Amino acid sequence: WFFGVIGIWIIIYLFNALSWFALIKSGSRRSPVNFWRIYKLTISSFALNYATPFGLMGGEPYRIMELSPVMGAPRATSCVILYVMMHIFSHICFWLSTIIIYIALYRTTFALGIMLALVGTFCLLAIYFFMKGYRNGMVVKTFRILGRIPWVKHWAQRFFESKKESLEKIDAQIAELHQQRRKTFYLSFLFEYIARVLTSVEIFFILKILTPEVNFIDCVLIMSFTSLFANLFFFSPMQLGA
């Protein structure tokens, strides 16, 4: 089963790369970067994220740095931000769909029902804000919010003033995807959502070692709640202890 677990992650990262590649290609006949390079960058950037405290502080700057010489910094940045948004968005949709599956299949206690309602409400609010971000862009708005937070506001204001034109251009490219490239948006989401479901296969393989009776739907639910708690401990390198 060890080779099965390694093998499924090769496929999961393949779907992650397909999702990102769809955003980079974004309706064009030819991508500025070939798919296998994107696949390589996907694996290495996730490795950096897992090894870096506070998650996205390692892999995403690395992706931008690697793509900037080929695509230019604004375009590379918008593609990376779009993929990060899609990665998080698909995670939230995965959590919401598994809450519905759990309620449909299992009897819930009062305490568990309250917890599921709170998580479901959070997911719905997050989906709403993400859809607003996709429609209007969210980089400029993020820096305006940072500009009101103590300790970082002076840096955020200086950075925004010096890079205002580039940040507005990145927001325009983010908004363009949802407004004009909806096929690309849904294709990227589909690939990323499939990757989320495929992570449940790892749980399935591991449980097969322990017991012959394994229900794949249960593995999906286990993966969903595991990833929820793992993301709550995002500050822990390699999700140690989560």
Secondary structure, DSSP 8 states (H G I E B T S, - for coil): -HHHHHHHHHHHHHHHHHHHHHHHHTT-SS-SS-HHHHHHHHHHHHHHHHHSTTTHHHHHHHHHHHHHHHH-HHHHHHHHHHHHHHHHHHHHHHHHHHHHHHHHHS---HHHHHHHHHHHHHHHHHHHHHHHHHHH-SHHHHHHHHTTSTTTHHHHHHHHHHSHHHHHHHHHHHHHHHHH-HHHHHHHHHHHHHHHHHHHHHHHHHHHHH-S---HHHHHHHHHHHHHHHHHTTTSGGGTT-
